[in-house]
Each structure stands twice: as structure tokens, then as C-alpha cells.
Amino acid sequence: MFSMCQYNWETQRLIENSHPLSGKAYLTFAKKLKQVGLDNGIVCNQSHAPFPSSCREIRSFFKRAIECTAEAGGQICVIHPNNDLPPEENAEMYFELLPFAKSCGVKIAAENMWNWDTERGHSSFAACATPESFCAHLDAVNDESFVACLDIGHAEMKGSGTNAVRMIKALGQRLQALHIHDNDQWHDLHQIPFSMKIDFNEIVKALKDTGYNGYFTLEADQFLREYTGSTVFEGIKQLAAAAKKLATLYESC
């Protein structure tokens, strides 16, 4: 739901936005999207709220994002923590949202984040970036409706201080959602799985070993942007094939 808010990273303010999710009829639009999906055999399993959470204006849209998730049939809404706040302070935001999320029948998932070290030229620590930080965030909220979404690409970036396998093992049953994409283990590239350097064999094995039973949700949006017009369908077919390969790996473990 990034189109709900358009953010100017230079001014750190919202840009005027005419997208339907920003208007008064946002629920009608979410309902329409759900029907388009159902008409084509596609269900909504999770959503992603706008970010960054450090922007107060964007935080004011989080309940709308949760509401749209419920209207579309989603079970989990991913809401970024503030990159630069400790678990206890980020927990305050989640505590404010959880009663509303529960009333909508939606779980909130935090995600492992990253900052960028310009001097060293690689990622650096941010909220939930390590097993210790992610578990501390989950413990600070301590609610069954507050779960983990592991971004595989973020966990595999140089400078993250961890890797996806260690994160999976640390999060255990609290890991209920995934953002799956590939990269060069240096930059956040959001490419199709099996196209770059991430070892998905070990990652899928760790998911199987810890009993993960959620969706394999791809977040390879940068890959899909390489396709335009009618070629988009070719890109989608390739993403579907990658997802099926992940599922086959999981079943064979």
C-alpha cells in the first residue's frame, strides 16, 4: 500500500497524492482489489503499510492500512519499526495500533530494517536487524497479534550483522511472514530468487526445520519493473516459477 502515501525523502514530507487509497473511498478500492484477485484465483495473504515510520504524517495512515488489509482479506499487515528507535519506544507505536488491528482481525508484523553506512559503503544496524534486536522488539510488545516478517534480502546484506538462517532460527514460531527476494549480499536489490547470490537452499531448510507454515511471499518488485506493458505477464510467470521452486525445495527437505 505504498501508493497510500508518497514520501519525499529529501524534504521528509508527504507529497500530494491522488491515489484511491489516499482518498475517502479507500475501502471501496480495497474491496475492488479483493474482487479482482478472487476473480483470478488470487487471495490477499498480507499487506505492507506505507513507510518510513519516522514520519508522523505516514503513521497517521497506519490504521487505514490495517483497515484496508482486513477489507482485502489479508491476515497480516507489515508495519516497519522506526529504524533508529529502541524496542521499548517502537513498542509504543505498536501498542497504539494493536487494539484496532485485533478488532479488524489482522495481525501486525514488524520487519528487519537497515541503515546505510556511507563511509564503509554497506548497510549498518537498524531496528530488528539482528536476532537480538528483533526478539527484543517482539518481547517488548509480547502479544500474539504482533509477529515477525523476515525480509530475506535485508538479512543477507553486508553489514547486517547476521544472515537469514540465523534470523529464522532465532524467531522460531513468531516468524509468520516473509519478504523473499535476491541480491548481491551487499545492496537491497529486490530481484527474483535464484538470480543472484543468496543461498535459498539453506534458508528453506531452516524454515522447514523451525516449522514455518506461512506463505512464501515474494517482494521482487525491482525485478518486475524491468517489464512493461504486455511483457509484465512474462515477468509474473518467472516469479511464479521461482515461488514453485521454493515450495519444491521446502517439500523435499
Buried (B, 14 or more C-beta within 10 A) or exposed (E): BEEBBBBEEEEEEBEEBEBBBBEEEBBEBBBBBBEEBEEEEEEBBBBBBBBBBBBEEBBEBBBBBBBBBBBBBBBBBBBBBBBBBBBEEBBEBBEEBBEBBBEBEBBBBBBBBBBBEEEEEBBBBBBBBBBEBBBBBBEBBEBEBBBBBBBBBBBBBBBBBBBBBBBBBBBEEBBBBBBBBBBBBBBBBBBBBBBBEBBBEEBBBBBBEBEBEBBBBBBBEBBBEEBEEEEEEEBEEBBEEBBEBBEEBBEEE
